[in-house]
């Protein structure tokens, strides 16, 4: 089930550097860097359109187990990767012994706790039983919306500064 997790953060150095800037730089058209690009739930069923943030990233306000979590779309992540802080907000509390999956990153090896998310909602898209990992405290500034969610979609298309996602 989690056999490909070693690929989760193969672009971690670039992702971490880019994500570091998310809190310091305002997104194009946003009032502040902490403002999500769009509130989930306004899109047609089975669809979500995310605007590019001006730095080439697509910020995705996702409902994870019913809790809004700001994520960055990351096709280089094999699964959804949650920061420990975001996981706790979603009611997920890994024990020390749960960190048994070894992830190969650009910055070395990292232990993560595999979890199954009951539900992930992104706009009009709803997925249940989605594979994810929780990273230790301080290892991830912004949670990543990885391929365990994205590969279930029928369409993932970038055009004119927007990312179109369809079930």
C-alpha positions as CSV (number, residue, x, y, z in Angstrom):
1,X,0.0,0.0,0.0
2,X,2.8,2.4,0.8
3,X,5.5,0.8,-1.3
4,X,6.3,4.0,-3.3
5,X,6.7,6.3,-0.3
6,X,10.4,6.6,-0.8
7,X,9.7,9.0,-3.7
8,X,7.4,11.3,-1.7
9,X,9.7,14.3,-1.4
10,X,12.2,13.7,-4.2
11,X,12.0,17.4,-4.9
12,X,12.0,18.4,-1.3
13,X,14.8,20.9,-1.5
14,X,13.1,22.9,-4.2
15,X,9.7,22.5,-2.5
16,X,11.0,23.6,0.9
17,X,12.7,26.6,-0.6
18,X,9.6,27.6,-2.5
19,X,7.3,26.9,0.4
20,X,9.5,29.0,2.7
21,X,8.6,32.0,0.5
22,X,4.9,31.4,0.7
23,X,4.5,33.0,4.1
24,X,6.9,35.9,3.3
25,X,5.6,36.9,-0.2
26,X,2.0,37.9,-1.0
27,X,0.4,35.9,-3.7
28,X,-0.6,37.6,-6.9
29,X,-4.1,39.1,-6.3
30,X,-4.2,38.1,-2.7
31,X,-4.6,40.4,0.3
32,X,-1.9,38.6,2.2
33,X,0.3,35.6,1.9
34,X,-1.9,33.6,4.3
35,X,-5.1,34.1,2.2
36,X,-6.2,31.0,0.3
37,X,-6.7,31.5,-3.4
38,X,-10.3,30.4,-3.2
39,X,-12.6,28.9,-0.6
40,X,-13.4,25.3,-1.2
41,X,-17.0,24.5,-2.1
42,X,-17.6,27.2,-4.7
43,X,-16.8,25.1,-7.7
44,X,-19.1,22.7,-9.7
45,X,-19.3,19.1,-8.5
46,X,-16.2,17.1,-9.4
47,X,-14.1,20.1,-10.3
48,X,-11.6,22.7,-9.0
49,X,-9.7,25.5,-10.6
50,X,-6.7,26.9,-8.8
51,X,-5.0,30.1,-9.8
52,X,-1.2,30.2,-10.0
53,X,0.2,32.3,-7.1
54,X,2.6,34.3,-9.2
55,X,5.6,32.2,-8.3
56,X,4.5,29.1,-10.2
57,X,2.8,27.3,-7.3
58,X,-0.8,26.2,-7.0
59,X,-2.2,26.7,-3.4
60,X,-5.0,24.3,-2.7
61,X,-7.3,24.9,0.3
62,X,-8.3,21.3,1.1
63,X,-10.8,20.0,3.7
64,X,-9.0,17.1,5.3
65,X,-11.2,15.0,7.6
66,X,-13.5,18.1,7.7
67,X,-10.7,20.6,8.6
68,X,-9.5,23.3,6.2
69,X,-5.7,22.8,5.5
70,X,-3.7,25.0,3.1
71,X,-1.7,22.7,0.8
72,X,0.6,23.1,-2.2
73,X,0.0,20.9,-5.2
74,X,3.1,18.8,-5.6
75,X,3.2,16.2,-8.4
76,X,6.7,15.1,-7.1
77,X,5.1,13.9,-3.8
78,X,3.9,10.3,-4.1
79,X,1.2,10.8,-1.4
80,X,-0.3,13.7,0.5
81,X,2.2,14.9,3.1
82,X,0.9,16.6,6.2
83,X,2.9,18.6,8.7
84,X,2.5,17.4,12.2
85,X,0.6,20.6,13.1
86,X,-1.9,20.2,10.2
87,X,-2.4,16.5,11.0
88,X,-3.2,17.4,14.6
89,X,-5.8,20.0,13.4
90,X,-7.4,17.2,11.4
91,X,-7.5,14.8,14.4
92,X,-4.5,12.7,13.5
93,X,-2.0,12.1,16.2
94,X,0.8,9.7,15.3
95,X,2.7,8.0,18.1
96,X,6.5,8.0,18.1
97,X,6.5,4.3,16.9
98,X,4.3,5.2,13.9
99,X,7.2,6.9,12.1
100,X,8.3,3.8,10.4
101,X,8.3,4.8,6.7
102,X,11.7,6.0,5.4
103,X,11.5,8.8,2.8
104,X,14.3,9.7,0.5
105,X,14.5,13.5,0.1
106,X,17.0,15.9,-1.4
107,X,18.1,16.7,2.1
108,X,18.6,13.1,3.2
109,X,16.4,10.4,4.7
110,X,13.4,11.3,6.8
111,X,11.0,9.1,8.9
112,X,7.2,9.6,8.3
113,X,4.0,8.1,9.8
114,X,1.7,6.5,7.1
115,X,-2.0,7.3,7.6
116,X,-5.2,6.9,5.7
117,X,-7.3,10.1,5.4
118,X,-11.0,9.5,5.8
119,X,-11.9,12.2,3.3
120,X,-10.2,14.9,1.3
121,X,-12.3,17.7,-0.4
122,X,-11.0,20.2,-2.8
123,X,-13.6,22.4,-4.3
124,X,-16.2,20.1,-5.8
125,X,-13.9,17.1,-5.7
126,X,-14.4,14.5,-2.9
127,X,-12.1,11.5,-2.3
128,X,-12.3,9.0,0.5
129,X,-9.6,6.7,2.0
130,X,-6.6,8.6,0.7
131,X,-3.1,7.6,1.5
132,X,-0.9,10.1,3.3
133,X,2.0,10.5,5.6
134,X,2.6,12.8,8.6
135,X,6.1,14.3,8.9
136,X,7.7,15.1,12.3
137,X,7.4,18.6,13.8
138,X,9.3,21.3,12.0
139,X,10.0,19.2,8.9
140,X,7.3,20.6,6.6
141,X,6.1,24.2,6.6
142,X,3.1,23.7,4.2
143,X,1.4,20.4,3.7
144,X,1.6,18.9,0.2
145,X,-1.2,17.7,-2.0
146,X,0.5,14.7,-3.6
147,X,-0.2,12.0,-6.1
148,X,-2.3,9.8,-3.8
149,X,-5.0,12.4,-4.4
150,X,-4.0,13.7,-7.9
151,X,-3.7,10.3,-9.6
152,X,-7.4,9.6,-9.0
153,X,-8.4,12.6,-11.1
154,X,-9.4,12.3,-14.8
155,X,-7.9,15.7,-15.7
156,X,-5.1,17.8,-14.4
157,X,-4.4,20.6,-16.8
158,X,-2.4,23.9,-16.6
159,X,-3.5,26.7,-18.9
160,X,-3.1,30.4,-18.7
161,X,-2.1,30.6,-15.1
162,X,-4.7,28.2,-13.8
163,X,-4.7,24.5,-12.8
164,X,-7.9,22.6,-13.7
165,X,-8.6,19.5,-11.7
166,X,-11.5,17.1,-12.5
167,X,-12.7,13.8,-11.0
